[in-house]
Amino acid sequence: MRAWRNAVLAVYLASGIGLSAWLTRLPAIAERLELSPASLGALLLTQTVAAFASVSTSGMTVLRLGASRTLRLTSGIVVVGLVLLGLGVSLFASVPVTVVGMLLFGLGSATWNVAANVEGTALENALGKHIMPVLHAFFSIGTVAGAGVGALAAAARVPVVWHVSGAAVLVLALVWGGLPFLRGEGTRVRPREPRTDTGSIDLAALAADRPAQGMRAAWRNPRTVLVGVFVLGIALAEGAANDWVALALTTGYGTTEAVGALGYGIFVTAMTAGRLAGTPMLDRFGRVVILRVACSLALAGLAVFVASPSLGLGLAGLFLWGLGVSVGFPVGMSAAADDRSNTAASVSVVSTLGYGAFLGGPPLLGLLGEAVGVRQALTAVAGLVAVSLLLVPALRVPPAGHRVPGTGR
């Protein structure tokens, strides 16, 4: 079990490292390829479009291949994408080659994240206690560590190809080194088989009681869809912060770029701390209580950040915002896994809705921000977080033979 846990932690850590490797070098990429801000935005859009295409089919991919083989395939695609991106920037100074690298990274990373969540929920069910927030915290730790390395590489003028290729080697070592220890495919929980008075299996009752399997059944499950909508609101709040907080601070509060970067650091730190501290609190109080508190904190933080006349108060609101959204996504994955007879499909549906909002919501906020201002546009995010707050009861554990890991709730 310890080896399995460490392998899954490595998968999440590697995902964060891979993402931050190229994000931290965007200024160097733009300079080398002589891209304007609009051209750089178009380059980033290729990765987003590829990720959308990938996540829309991720559920079927994971169901057909299993989480372990999907992680082997998608991590390989991500590594090839990183290397091509680096070669396109540093060796060829070619936008087309860089675009191919971005496309491959987007295709691989989106399905990788879904497969990681399927494996993570299998681990959580096997352990009998909450671990999803810790897994997502390791993703955050990977991004923070990768950002630190990226800052050092940028200061030392290390060519992009050497930086991202080094990150690619580390990603491959972390994921493929842990693959032999993944056990998600062998831990499915089957429904209890009904028996007749004579003790034999009642096949008619078994056929009637066992729910349909697969993606179609998961999309038709009202609870799974409600959990997905809950995660959608939380994921949008996280994605909006990643893309727009720094700009909202500089344009909305009139601060410097350094303060904008500091604000993003405050948000990421709050999220990481919330995921690490939230795990024992979930085991003690149950997911419904914690999620109500978390969504309320996120709403309060967003309201303060949008409306505050003071920068200091705005940064405090940013901390509450990060703390509030920290556990929503991972606990949503745990709630999706309550359907033990169709776990992979249910987790894939919720992941698809969540990552769709994470990837697609922030660009739409940009259009709204053009009309009303970036800071004011975040009010729309608060509206969706309010919807998530109302949907928290949908994440309560179904009573029929299910329980929250480690609590009995």
Phi, psi and omega in degrees: 000321180295319179295320178297313179301314181295324179295318179291320175302320180295324179297315179292319178299316181296324179298316178294320180295316181297319180293313185288340183302315182266332179299321182288344182255015181303319176301318179293322178298314179298320181293314183294321182269359179056053182262137171282167176305321180293319180293322177296320177299321177294322177298316179295328181296330179298320178294320180295316179297317179297319179296320177299313180299321181291313186291334180291337178248006186297323181299313179295324180297312181294321179294323183282318186264335190088157185297317185296310180293327176296319178295321177299313182293310187288325177295324175297318177297318179299317181297315177299319178298317179297316181295316178297320177301313180297318179294320180297326180278305191274320187271314185259343187049045187245122176294316180302317179296319178296320178299318178299318177298318179295319179298314180296320178299314179297318180298317183284317189290324183295311179289327174306312183297321178294314179298322178296321178293323177296315178295321180295319179291327175296318177297316180299316179297322180289323179287331182077023176205161182294134174217348182303317177300324178293320178299314179291332174296324178292328172299315179297319178298321177298319179293320180294314179296317178296324178294321177297315178295320179297321178296318178295319180296321179294318180295325180273002180059037176292130178305144183302321184298320180289322181295305185289330177291321175298319177296322180297318178297317179295317178300313181297320180295318181295313185286307185290333175292331180268346184305319181297343184260357179285137186228018185301323182290342184257014186237023180296139178259119183267148177297149178296135184275123179292144182234156178277178180298335181275356179096353179279160181290129177275096185294326180294315179293324179297317180293326181284325187274331186284124182290157178296147182261161170103178185294320182298318178296322180294318179292336179271356180278113185301321181295318180299318180294320178295320175299320179297320178292321174303311181295326178304311180297318180292318180295322177297320178297323178288313181296323179297321178295316180302319188269331194238349184298313182300317180289324178296325178289318183287319182271322183279327181252353179069034182264180178275168176297327179297318178292324176299317177295321177298319179298318177297320177298322177298317181297311182296321179296317179297319179295316180296316179297319180296322180290323179287318181281335185289334184299307178295330179290325175296318179296329184275316189253347182089158189289326184295313180298313183295320181291325176296317178295316183296313179296324177295319177297318179297317178298315179298316180296317178297316180299317179294317182297319182287320190259346188294136174277352186247134179297317180300317178293323178297319178293324175296319176297323178297321177296315178298320178302310179297319179296321184290324182271359189297319187259352186298311182296308181296323179290328174300322176296319178297319180294321177298326182284356175299333176282084189292340182276348183215044191300309186301317181292318181296315178296324179294320178298311181295319177298319180298314178296318181294310181290330174299316177292321180298320183274318188268335183294312182303319175299322177294325175297329177299320177296318178293320179296330177297328183272320188241355185102143185298315183297317181290331180297336180293349175300325178297325177296318179300323178298319179286328174295324176298321175298318178300320178300318179293333183270359182307318179302337179293341180271000175298145183292130175301141186287338189281085172078012181245159175207156173286134181307125172084353187236334187081359180277000000 
